[in-house]
Amino acid sequence: MTRQGLPEADRGLTATLYELQVVTCESGKTGYPFKTSSRIIGLFSRLELAEAAMHEIIIKEEDEFIHHFTIRTRILDAAQPIYDDCERRIYDHQGAFHGIRLSETEPFAGKKAEECRFKEGEIVEVVQNGLLKPGIISLLPITPDIARKLLCGDQTDNVYCVEFVSKGRSHDHLPECDLFRLRLPVSATTRAKLLQIYKQLKLS
């Protein structure tokens, strides 16, 4: 979490809270996309308290199921850009730690392809604009060689480029913690379209 932008005398003294959110998906469908919704469960003074509360959550509604949990670090007495740029921890539907998204200004020294959880050409699921949908990875985070050339790599370079089926090109740059293995089959039509998008990008 960055404290850049705060008065120097106040850095390290600002109170920190942990905001627990649950992301749910609609039930009753057999394929993508799914409508999603998120709601705040509570604010906690310590990370372990937020995690403990997360493990006690049971969704009783029959029309939805848990996709993942998010614990956002929130700091008080900070301007909105700093507030929005705090680190974010992701946990899967069972509460197992899935990954962390650091502040964008945190340095990034690059990552080798073999160190990445996902590979180019792999179809994954992501939550985007209120939908859980499949996408295909077209680019990985930058490598250590590229990071050395940049001299100032940060967490905006530690992202995957994910392509989606759309009339025009639709893609997003997402940290690893926002990508998930497919939980359901992707239709043959959607899979073929995603693979075609990937092939065209690689040929261009």
Secondary structure, DSSP 8 states (H G I E B T S, - for coil): ---TTS-GGGTTTS-EEEEEEEEEEESS-SSS-EEEEEEEEEEESSHHHHHHHHHT-----TTEEEEEEEEEEEESS--HHHHHTS-EEEEETTS-EEEEE--TTSB-----GGGSSS-TT-EEEEEETTEEEEEEEEE----HHHHHHHSS-BGGGS-EEEEE--SS-EEEEE-GGG-B--SS---HHHHHHHHHHHHHHHH-
